[in-house]
Amino acid sequence: MKIGRLKKALEKSWGKDTCYKPMKKDYEKNHPSYGQCYGTALIVNDFFGGKILRYKFPEGADHFSNLIEGKEVDLTREQFDKDEKFPKPEVIERKDLKSKEIYVLLKKRLMKILKK
């Protein structure tokens, strides 16, 4: 599997129901990556291994991406403005991520799309 193929399948899988709960009210179909970083980072980790990165913004929001073979992979970066300043990320253990409902729903939908 190539990362580009996974991203295209994820874009078809994302929806309001896979958006991070506090962000759902602002979710728009034309901005599909909005609020999708958590489940997406877990799925990228499933397919490519590596590490999960968490960015803790001063206002309290978190953003998740991946570190694969020393390179950051962020399939939901476009939800931010191009000039957005990111804090230094921390590597987190997958086992420390609590809520898995969004991930399970997103993964189920993604696997159906990949089988097509």
C-alpha positions as a printed Julia matrix, in Angstrom:
116×3 Matrix{Float64}:
   0.0    0.0    0.0
   1.22   3.48  -0.85
   0.45   6.46   1.37
  -1.3    8.26  -1.52
  -3.76   5.4   -1.99
  -4.47   5.32   1.73
  -5.09   9.08   1.8
  -7.57   8.89  -1.1
  -9.46   6.09   0.64
  -9.45   8.01   3.93
 -10.84  11.1    2.19
 -13.79   8.97   1.08
 -14.13   7.54   4.6
 -14.13  10.76   6.62
 -17.46  12.18   7.69
 -19.15  14.14  10.41
 -19.57  10.93  12.38
 -15.77  10.33  12.38
 -14.97  13.92  13.36
 -13.63  14.62  16.86
 -16.74  15.2   18.99
 -16.1   18.81  20.1
 -15.5   19.79  16.46
 -18.57  18.11  14.93
 -20.73  21.22  15.07
 -18.27  22.99  12.74
 -17.63  20.05  10.41
 -18.3   20.8    6.77
 -18.39  18.25   3.97
 -16.18  20.46   1.78
 -13.45  20.4    4.45
 -13.24  16.64   4.99
 -10.01  16.45   7.05
 -11.39  18.74   9.77
 -11.36  16.92  13.11
 -10.1   13.67  11.54
  -6.49  13.62  12.8
  -6.97  11.22  15.72
  -8.47   8.28  13.83
  -6.32   8.98  10.8
  -3.06   8.89  12.8
  -4.05   5.53  14.29
  -4.88   4.1   10.87
  -1.64   5.36   9.32
   0.14   3.67  12.23
  -1.73   0.42  11.46
  -0.53   0.41   7.86
   2.95   1.93   8.13
   4.06   1.59  11.75
   6.29   4.33  13.03
   5.35   6.65  15.86
   2.35   8.83  16.66
   2.99  12.53  17.24
   0.82  14.83  19.33
   0.93  18.59  19.07
  -0.49  20.34  22.13
  -1.62  23.83  21.2
  -1.62  26.53  23.91
  -5.41  26.97  23.69
  -5.83  23.31  24.68
  -6.43  21.62  21.32
  -4.39  18.61  20.2
  -3.39  17.53  16.72
  -2.08  14.09  15.77
   0.16  12.95  12.93
   2.74  10.25  12.3
   6.49   9.86  12.18
   7.53   7.15   9.72
  11.2    6.43   9.07
  12.14   9.86  10.41
   9.65  11.76   8.24
   6.45  13.39   9.45
   3.33  12.19   7.66
   0.24  14.31   8.3
  -2.74  13.36   6.16
  -5.0   15.96   7.81
  -2.69  19.0    7.72
  -4.92  20.81   5.21
  -7.47  21.46   7.96
  -5.09  24.2    9.14
  -4.1   27.48   7.51
  -0.85  27.19   5.56
   0.89  29.62   7.91
  -0.31  27.89  11.11
   2.47  27.65  13.67
   2.68  24.22  15.28
   4.21  23.6   18.7
   6.96  21.03  19.03
   5.35  17.57  18.91
   5.73  14.82  21.46
   5.88  11.14  20.62
   3.08   9.3   22.35
   2.42   5.64  22.92
  -0.58   4.23  21.1
  -1.71   2.51  24.3
  -2.03   5.95  25.94
  -4.74   7.05  23.51
  -8.05   6.53  25.23
 -11.08   6.87  22.99
 -11.19   4.39  20.12
 -14.8    4.7   18.83
 -13.94   7.11  16.02
 -10.99   4.97  15.0
 -13.1    1.79  14.86
 -15.8    3.46  12.75
 -13.27   5.06  10.4
 -11.28   1.83   9.99
 -14.41  -0.2    9.21
 -15.48   2.29   6.55
 -11.96   2.52   5.13
 -11.6   -1.25   4.77
 -14.83  -1.41   2.75
 -13.5    1.29   0.41
 -10.12  -0.41   0.02
 -11.8   -3.69  -0.95
 -13.54  -2.05  -3.92
